[in-house]
Amino acid sequence: MINISSLLDEIKASPYREIVISTPHTGKVTFADIKQGDKVNGPQGQWKEKPGTLIATLERERNPKAICANEKGEISTLHTELEGSFVEAGTPLAVVRHLLTRAEVERILLQKALHLFLAPERAKYYFTPEVDKKIRASDSQSVAVREGMELLIMSRMKREVPLMYSGPAGVIYAVYFKYNENIDAGDPLIGVCPQDQLPAIQEVIMRVQTEWTEKD
């Protein structure tokens, strides 16, 4: 088993994610009134309908396109030397240093510590009626899984196929899919925790919830 407590200490020592903001297509770059060290916001609103902080405008054939920050953070790098230049698609314009949120830290830890059962193909996924009933009555950790257990239903192109679980026995600690949403092949569906490792994982997640400080 991975030492999840040590992993948390490593994350706390460098609790950031570097996000590169690049051009989606060719065009002429004009930077917004922004400089290195400035704070930026990602999309906001209930449906993320409000764009993040404007980083630059990319103009092609007289059509300007706003390039905005997609996460909250601080501008650690800004390629102002490209001001007024015509650039290719995929050209880095800035780097946003994003401080990991409590939820992001929990997700990183769990995806390292748990056995991830992955989607075999792009489709919609549902728990079998029996499993779904248990989860609704209690929670996902009330469901014990084992190799070969019929756990999920894969729905794709008007066909439904039962999906058997493969992996170590344990309980469903995390659920990564939502009903009526397509999940890409290779994305995690659930995270399974062996029973004997459950107390250690719960202890570290409790540490995150009590020790991790969210900053404005």
Protein Blocks (a to p, Z undefined) as FASTA:
>chain_A
ZZfklmmmmmmmmmcccdddddfbgcddddddddehiacdddedjkopaccddfbdcdee
hiacddddfbdcddfbdcfklgoiacdehiafbdcdddddfklmmmmmmmmmpccdddfb
dcdddddfklmmmmmmmmmklpccdehiafbdcdeehiacddddeddedddfbdcbdehi
acdehiafbdcddfklmmmmmmmmmmmmmmpccdZZ
